[in-house]
Amino acid sequence: MKIWTRPATVALGMTTLCCLVLIGPFITPSHLNLYHFKNSISPLVLGILLNVFALWLMLTGLFVWAQKPGWPRIFIWSALTLSIPLILLKNYAALGLWTIPHQLSVSVFAGTVIALISLLLLFSKRPALLVFFERIQHFIATMLGFVALFGLFVLGQMLWFVWRAHLFNVPQRLHQSQTVSSIQRPKTRVIWLLLDELSYQQVYEQRFPGLKLDAFDQLAAQSTVFTHVVPTARTTEIAVPSLMTGVPVDRVSASSSNGLLSLHNAKTNRWQPFDPHQTIFQDALTEGYSTGVAGWYNPYCRILPSVLDRCFWTNNTFPIEPGLHAGRPFAEVLPVPAFRIYDAAKSLLRGRTQDTRYTDLEANLHIADFNNIFRAAERLFEDPSIDFIFLHVPAPHPGGIYDRKTSSFTTHNASYIDNLALADKSVFHIRDLLEKNGTWDSSAIVVMGDHSWRTWVWSDSLAWTAEDEAASHGGQFDDRPGYIVKLPHQQKPARIDDQFEAVRTRALLDGIITNRIKTPEDLAAWARQPN
């Protein structure tokens, strides 16, 4: 059994615990973290392996040092053993996308420090207890030895996955519209604008004092506003496929070999592949439309190539682990980000339970994603042949990246309310582009949120501000996303106050592209129909 307690083996076990958050996305059954990853996976994996190797070398040195009797041995083993609960807690939070409550993190950290000091004092006053220490040390070393076996397994699985997924984000061949459409009737240009995390309550019902949303107000003056929309889900990766397919989805999973998607149907309780030909984009192609997408977060060009004539997607914002971003320079990934105790101590001193080293980077990547999507959107609007356009914009999604007072992007102290102003600016910009090319009035515009403002997610995060606290009345959650429909040549406002399920969005868009829904009265009558 000595092999399980050798320094290199024990160090690998401890490294596995510390780096589980780095390796976890490669071994989870759903593979959803990597599903959203934009760039090549191989450099990311190399950075992770270098981090694992560097930490393993450091810990091996410590455990070699700790073989010698004396106080260094007692201190090293006591400190590392007592840190395991905090390491596991932070890994669980990171892998589960859960923000550790500040009081819980403080309690665990304080308990670790107090326990360490108490043990050292106890051993100094009662040396006879060192026999007990040796037994516990041997047991912990043996357990870490078995964890090392698990570490070898997951590292092997990660490398196997990378081998399978090395072509994950290779550009796919897109659909090409026929020169002459089989559908000869005039078509209404359709703009489907998804503003991520758009709250109906915050835009129209309980607007923050002093917040001006002129574009949303102008839109409402000639549109139908839905006041009680039931979202398809509370996460984008589930909500958007459900909106596109009309299937009530409650879970999704991605393939480890090609990054394609499977949906769990909430009604049939069965898994089914995400079929691009069973989406609104195929419906549009069937009606003679040309389709274009410029989107964020979801890998649209990977999952929809056969039904899109133009496609752009980006997602540099989403990290595999804090510090391992798609847009982060590779050289900056090399310093080991797995020193969880050091990160925990720093973040506790700052009064939060998350590391703030990367907040500026995340904000800058968020801003870059926003700008890149709008550049791609402008190209779609300038091409009159693309007449069914879907835009997924990363606003007003937190964290805050816009200062409404200066009308400029920022990386500090911005709120969800600021991002609402950015969303309003987005609507204004789209309207301005369409008015300049003379297609605003004749186009159908559907503006919606994939879900509402998830105050329950953000209220204990670094993105939360005093303004967010005030606007949400202490973090209260209202699940209604914004949902506004402007039909062609509509000039008067209308409202639909009945409950409306967002999963019907595909059917609504079908009604528009087939000219079955042409007026606000048509829309109201259609919305009242049972599913």
C-alpha positions in Angstrom: 0.0 0.0 0.0 3.0 2.3 0.1 2.4 3.3 -3.5 -0.8 5.1 -2.5 1.0 7.2 0.1 4.1 8.2 -1.9 4.5 12.0 -2.3 3.9 12.1 -6.1 0.8 9.9 -5.8 -0.7 12.0 -2.9 0.2 15.2 -4.8 -1.7 14.0 -7.8 -4.8 13.3 -5.6 -4.6 16.8 -4.1 -4.1 18.3 -7.6 -7.2 16.4 -8.8 -9.3 18.0 -6.1 -7.9 21.5 -6.7 -8.2 21.2 -10.5 -11.5 19.5 -10.7 -13.2 22.7 -11.8 -10.8 22.8 -14.8 -11.3 19.2 -15.7 -15.0 18.9 -14.9 -16.4 20.4 -18.1 -14.7 17.7 -20.1 -16.2 14.8 -18.1 -19.8 16.0 -17.3 -22.4 14.0 -19.3 -24.0 17.1 -20.8 -20.8 18.8 -22.1 -22.7 22.1 -22.0 -19.7 24.2 -21.0 -17.8 23.1 -24.1 -21.0 23.2 -26.2 -20.9 27.0 -25.8 -17.1 27.3 -26.4 -16.3 29.2 -29.5 -12.6 28.6 -30.3 -10.4 25.6 -30.8 -10.4 23.3 -27.8 -6.9 22.0 -28.1 -5.0 25.2 -26.9 -7.5 25.3 -23.9 -6.7 21.7 -23.0 -3.0 22.4 -23.3 -3.3 25.3 -20.9 -5.3 23.1 -18.4 -2.7 20.3 -18.6 0.1 22.8 -17.9 -1.8 24.1 -14.9 -2.3 20.6 -13.6 1.3 19.7 -14.1 2.6 22.9 -12.4 0.4 22.4 -9.4 1.3 18.7 -9.2 5.1 19.6 -9.1 4.6 22.1 -6.4 2.5 19.8 -4.2 5.0 16.9 -4.8 7.7 19.1 -3.4 5.6 20.0 -0.4 4.8 16.4 0.4 8.5 15.4 -0.1 9.4 18.1 2.5 6.6 16.8 4.7 8.1 13.4 4.9 10.6 14.6 7.4 9.5 14.7 11.1 8.9 18.1 12.6 6.6 21.1 12.6 6.7 21.7 8.8 5.3 18.2 8.3 2.5 18.9 10.9 1.7 22.3 9.4 1.6 21.1 5.7 -0.5 18.1 6.3 -2.9 19.9 8.7 -3.3 22.9 6.4 -3.9 20.8 3.2 -6.3 18.4 5.0 -8.4 21.1 6.5 -8.5 23.0 3.2 -10.2 20.2 1.4 -13.8 21.1 2.4 -13.3 24.7 1.1 -11.7 23.4 -2.1 -14.6 21.0 -2.7 -17.2 23.8 -1.9 -15.7 26.2 -4.4 -15.4 23.5 -7.1 -19.0 22.5 -6.6 -20.1 26.1 -6.9 -18.0 26.6 -10.0 -19.2 23.4 -11.8 -22.8 24.0 -10.7 -22.7 27.7 -11.8 -23.7 28.5 -8.2 -22.5 31.5 -6.3 -21.5 30.6 -2.8 -23.4 32.7 -0.2 -20.9 35.0 1.4 -21.7 34.0 4.9 -21.2 30.3 4.1 -17.9 31.0 2.4 -16.7 33.1 5.3 -17.9 30.5 7.8 -16.0 27.6 6.1 -12.9 29.7 5.6 -12.9 31.0 9.2 -13.6 27.4 10.4 -10.6 26.2 8.5 -8.2 28.8 9.9 -9.5 28.3 13.5 -9.2 24.6 13.2 -5.7 24.8 11.9 -4.5 27.2 14.7 -6.3 25.0 17.3 -4.6 21.9 16.0 -1.2 23.4 16.0 -1.6 24.7 19.6 -3.0 21.4 20.7 -0.1 19.4 19.3 2.4 21.9 20.8 0.9 21.4 24.3 0.2 17.7 24.0 3.0 16.0 21.9 1.5 12.6 22.8 -1.3 13.4 20.3 1.2 13.2 17.5 0.5 9.5 17.3 -3.1 10.3 16.5 -1.9 12.8 13.9 0.2 10.1 12.2 -2.8 7.8 11.9 -5.0 10.5 10.4 -2.2 11.6 8.1 -1.8 8.0 6.8 -5.5 7.7 6.3 -5.8 11.0 4.4 -2.7 10.1 2.3 -4.3 6.8 1.4 -7.6 8.5 0.4 -5.7 11.0 -1.7 -3.9 8.1 -3.4 -7.2 6.6 -4.5 -8.3 10.1 -5.7 -5.1 10.1 -7.8 -6.5 7.1 -9.6 -9.6 9.0 -10.4 -7.4 11.9 -11.5 -5.6 9.7 -14.0 -9.0 8.4 -15.3 -10.5 11.9 -15.8 -7.3 13.2 -17.4 -7.4 10.3 -19.8 -11.1 10.9 -20.5 -10.4 14.6 -21.2 -7.7 13.7 -23.7 -10.0 11.2 -25.4 -12.7 13.8 -25.6 -10.3 16.3 -27.1 -9.3 13.7 -29.7 -13.0 13.3 -30.6 -13.8 17.0 -30.6 -10.8 18.4 -32.4 -13.1 19.5 -35.2 -15.7 20.9 -32.9 -15.8 24.4 -34.3 -14.7 23.8 -37.9 -16.9 26.1 -40.1 -19.8 24.2 -41.5 -21.2 24.6 -45.0 -24.3 26.7 -44.9 -27.6 26.3 -46.9 -27.7 28.2 -50.1 -31.0 29.7 -51.3 -32.1 28.9 -54.8 -31.8 31.6 -57.4 -35.5 31.5 -58.1 -37.8 30.7 -55.2 -40.6 28.2 -55.5 -42.7 30.7 -53.5 -43.5 33.6 -55.7 -45.8 35.7 -53.4 -44.5 38.9 -51.8 -42.8 38.2 -48.5 -42.7 40.2 -45.3 -39.2 40.8 -44.0 -39.0 39.4 -40.5 -36.6 40.6 -37.8 -36.5 38.4 -34.8 -34.6 40.2 -32.1 -33.8 38.3 -28.9 -32.5 40.6 -26.1 -30.9 38.3 -23.6 -32.5 38.5 -20.1 -35.1 41.2 -21.1 -37.6 41.8 -18.3 -41.1 43.0 -19.1 -41.5 44.4 -15.6 -38.3 46.5 -15.8 -39.1 47.8 -19.3 -42.8 48.7 -19.2 -44.4 48.0 -15.8 -42.0 49.2 -13.0 -39.3 51.2 -14.9 -36.5 52.5 -12.7 -37.0 56.2 -11.9 -35.1 58.4 -14.3 -34.4 55.6 -16.8 -35.3 56.6 -20.3 -36.1 53.9 -22.8 -37.3 56.0 -25.8 -36.8 53.3 -28.4 -38.9 50.8 -26.4 -41.6 53.4 -25.9 -41.6 54.3 -29.6 -41.8 50.6 -30.4 -44.7 50.0 -28.0 -46.6 52.9 -29.7 -46.9 50.9 -32.9 -46.7 47.3 -31.6 -48.6 44.7 -29.6 -47.1 44.3 -26.2 -47.6 41.0 -24.4 -47.9 41.6 -20.7 -47.9 38.1 -19.3 -45.6 35.8 -21.2 -44.6 32.4 -19.7 -41.0 31.7 -20.5 -39.9 28.4 -22.0 -37.1 28.1 -19.5 -34.8 30.2 -17.2 -31.6 29.5 -19.0 -30.7 30.5 -22.6 -29.3 27.1 -23.6 -32.7 25.5 -22.9 -35.0 28.5 -23.8 -33.7 29.3 -27.3 -33.9 25.7 -28.8 -37.5 25.5 -27.4 -38.4 28.9 -29.0 -37.0 27.7 -32.4 -38.6 24.3 -32.4 -41.8 24.9 -30.5 -41.0 21.9 -28.3 -41.4 22.3 -24.6 -37.8 21.6 -23.4 -36.7 21.2 -19.8 -33.1 19.8 -20.4 -30.5 19.8 -23.1 -27.3 17.8 -23.6 -24.5 18.1 -26.1 -22.6 15.4 -28.0 -18.9 15.1 -27.0 -17.9 14.3 -30.6 -19.6 17.0 -32.7 -21.1 19.5 -30.2 -24.6 18.9 -31.5 -27.6 19.2 -29.3 -30.2 16.8 -27.8 -33.5 18.0 -26.2 -35.5 16.5 -23.4 -39.2 17.0 -24.2 -41.0 18.0 -21.0 -44.3 16.6 -22.3 -43.2 13.2 -23.6 -40.3 12.8 -21.1 -38.1 11.6 -24.0 -34.8 12.8 -25.5 -34.8 13.8 -29.1 -32.0 15.2 -31.4 -32.2 18.9 -32.1 -33.2 18.8 -35.8 -32.6 22.1 -37.6 -35.2 21.1 -40.2 -37.8 21.1 -37.4 -37.2 24.8 -36.6 -38.6 28.1 -37.7 -35.6 28.5 -40.0 -36.7 25.5 -42.1 -40.2 26.9 -42.1 -38.9 30.2 -43.5 -36.9 28.4 -46.2 -39.9 26.5 -47.2 -41.8 29.7 -47.6 -39.1 31.1 -49.9 -37.2 33.2 -47.4 -33.4 33.5 -47.1 -32.2 33.2 -43.5 -29.5 34.9 -41.5 -28.3 34.7 -37.9 -26.0 36.9 -35.8 -26.1 35.5 -32.3 -24.4 35.1 -29.0 -23.7 32.3 -26.6 -25.4 29.4 -28.5 -23.3 27.9 -31.3 -25.8 28.7 -34.0 -23.5 28.1 -36.9 -22.7 24.6 -35.6 -26.3 23.5 -34.9 -28.2 25.2 -37.8 -25.9 25.3 -40.8 -28.2 23.4 -43.1 -31.0 26.0 -42.7 -29.0 29.2 -42.7 -27.8 31.2 -45.7 -25.7 33.6 -43.5 -24.4 32.9 -40.0 -22.3 34.5 -37.4 -22.0 33.6 -33.7 -19.6 34.5 -30.9 -19.2 33.7 -27.3 -15.9 34.9 -25.9 -17.6 35.9 -22.7 -18.4 32.5 -21.4 -15.6 30.9 -19.5 -14.8 27.2 -18.9 -13.4 28.4 -15.5 -12.7 31.9 -14.2 -9.5 32.9 -16.1 -9.9 30.3 -18.9 -11.8 32.4 -21.4 -11.9 31.8 -25.2 -10.7 35.4 -25.7 -7.9 35.3 -23.1 -4.3 35.3 -24.4 -2.9 31.8 -24.1 0.2 33.0 -22.2 -1.9 34.5 -19.5 -3.5 31.1 -18.8 -0.3 29.5 -17.8 -0.1 30.8 -14.2 -1.9 28.2 -12.2 -5.4 29.4 -11.4 -6.1 26.4 -9.2 -4.8 27.9 -5.9 -8.3 27.9 -4.5 -7.4 28.9 -0.9 -5.4 31.9 -2.1 -8.3 33.0 -4.3 -10.8 32.4 -1.5 -8.8 34.5 1.0 -8.5 37.4 -1.5 -12.2 37.4 -2.4 -13.3 37.1 1.2 -11.2 40.2 2.0 -13.0 42.0 -0.8 -16.4 41.1 0.7 -17.4 38.7 -2.1 -17.0 35.0 -2.7 -15.8 35.3 -6.3 -12.4 36.1 -7.6 -12.4 39.7 -9.1 -9.2 39.3 -11.1 -11.1 38.7 -14.3 -14.0 41.0 -14.0 -12.4 43.6 -16.3 -11.5 40.9 -18.8 -15.0 39.5 -18.8 -16.5 43.0 -19.3 -14.2 43.7 -22.2 -15.1 40.4 -23.8 -18.8 41.1 -23.3 -18.4 44.4 -25.0 -16.4 42.8 -27.8 -19.2 40.2 -28.3 -21.8 42.9 -28.4 -20.0 45.0 -31.0 -19.1 42.0 -33.2 -22.7 40.8 -33.2 -24.0 44.3 -34.3 -21.4 44.5 -37.1 -22.6 41.1 -38.4 -26.2 42.3 -38.0 -25.5 45.4 -40.0 -24.3 43.3 -42.9 -27.4 41.2 -42.7 -29.6 44.3 -42.8 -27.7 45.7 -45.8 -28.4 42.6 -47.8 -32.0 42.8 -49.1 -31.9 39.1 -50.1 -31.8 38.1 -46.4 -35.4 38.5 -45.4 -35.6 36.3 -42.2 -33.1 37.6 -39.7 -32.5 36.3 -36.1 -30.4 38.4 -33.8 -29.4 37.3 -30.3 -27.9 40.3 -28.5 -26.0 40.0 -25.2 -27.9 42.9 -23.5 -29.4 43.6 -21.0 -27.7 40.4 -19.7 -25.5 41.2 -16.7 -22.8 42.1 -15.9 -23.1 45.7 -16.6 -21.1 47.0 -19.5 -22.7 50.3 -20.3 -22.8 53.7 -18.5 -26.1 55.3 -19.4 -25.0 58.7 -18.0 -22.1 58.9 -20.4 -23.6 56.8 -23.2 -20.5 54.7 -23.4 -19.2 51.3 -22.6 -17.6 50.7 -19.2 -16.0 47.8 -17.2 -16.9 49.1 -13.8 -19.9 49.7 -11.6 -22.6 49.3 -14.3 -25.9 47.8 -13.5 -28.7 45.8 -15.2 -30.5 49.1 -15.5 -27.5 50.5 -17.5 -27.7 47.4 -19.7 -31.4 48.1 -20.3 -30.4 51.4 -21.7 -27.9 49.6 -23.9 -30.7 47.3 -25.1 -32.8 50.4 -25.8 -29.9 51.8 -27.8 -29.8 48.5 -29.7 -33.5 48.7 -30.7 -33.0 52.3 -31.7 -30.0 51.4 -33.9 -31.9 48.6 -35.6 -34.8 50.9 -36.2 -32.5 53.6 -37.6 -30.9 51.1 -40.0 -34.3 49.8 -41.3 -35.7 53.3 -41.6 -32.7 54.4 -43.7 -33.1 51.5 -46.1 -36.9 52.0 -46.2 -37.9 48.7 -44.7 -38.9 49.5 -41.1 -42.6 50.1 -41.8 -43.0 47.1 -44.0 -41.1 44.6 -41.8 -42.4 42.4 -39.0 -40.3 43.0 -35.8 -40.5 40.5 -32.9 -38.5 41.8 -29.9 -38.4 39.4 -26.9 -36.3 38.1 -24.0 -35.4 34.5 -23.8 -36.1 34.8 -20.1 -36.5 37.6 -17.6 -34.0 39.2 -15.3 -32.8 36.4 -13.1 -32.3 38.3 -9.9 -32.0 35.0 -8.0 -28.8 34.3 -10.0 -27.2 37.7 -9.8 -28.1 39.0 -6.4 -25.1 37.4 -4.7 -22.6 38.0 -7.5 -20.0 40.6 -8.2 -22.3 41.9 -11.0 -25.0 43.0 -8.5 -25.1 46.7 -7.7 -27.0 49.0 -5.3 -29.1 50.1 -8.3 -30.0 46.5 -9.1 -31.0 46.0 -5.5 -33.3 49.0 -5.6 -34.7 48.3 -9.1 -35.6 44.7 -8.1 -37.0 45.7 -4.7 -34.5 43.7 -2.8 -33.9 40.9 -5.4 -37.5 40.0 -6.1 -37.9 37.9 -9.2 -40.5 38.5 -11.9 -40.4 35.7 -14.5 -42.1 37.6 -17.4 -39.8 38.3 -20.3 -40.4 41.2 -22.6 -42.3 40.3 -25.7 -43.3 42.9 -28.3 -44.6 42.3 -31.9 -44.7 45.0 -34.6 -46.6 43.8 -37.6 -46.1 45.3 -41.1 -47.5 48.8 -41.4 -48.8 48.7 -37.8 -49.2 52.3 -36.4 -51.3 51.9 -33.3 -50.5 50.2 -30.0 -52.2 47.1 -28.7 -51.9 44.9 -25.7 -52.4 41.2 -25.0 -52.9 40.7 -21.2 -53.8 37.0 -21.4 -51.2 34.5 -20.4 -49.1 33.6 -23.4 -46.6 30.7 -23.6 -43.4 31.7 -25.3 -43.0 28.2 -26.6 -45.6 29.3 -29.2 -43.0 31.7 -30.8 -42.3 29.4 -33.7 -46.0 29.2 -34.4 -46.3 33.0 -34.2 -43.5 33.5 -36.7 -45.0 30.9 -38.9 -48.2 32.8 -38.9 -46.4 36.0 -39.9 -44.3 34.4 -42.8 -47.4 32.7 -44.2 -49.5 35.9 -44.0 -52.0 34.4 -41.6 -51.2 37.0 -39.0 -51.3 40.5 -40.7 -53.0 42.8 -38.2 -53.1 43.3 -34.5 -56.6 41.9 -34.5 -55.3 38.7 -36.2 -52.6 38.4 -33.6 -55.0 38.9 -30.7 -57.4 36.3 -32.1 -54.5 33.8 -32.7 -53.0 34.3 -29.2 -56.4 33.5 -27.7 -56.5 30.1 -29.4 -55.5 27.1 -27.3 -52.2 25.5 -28.0 
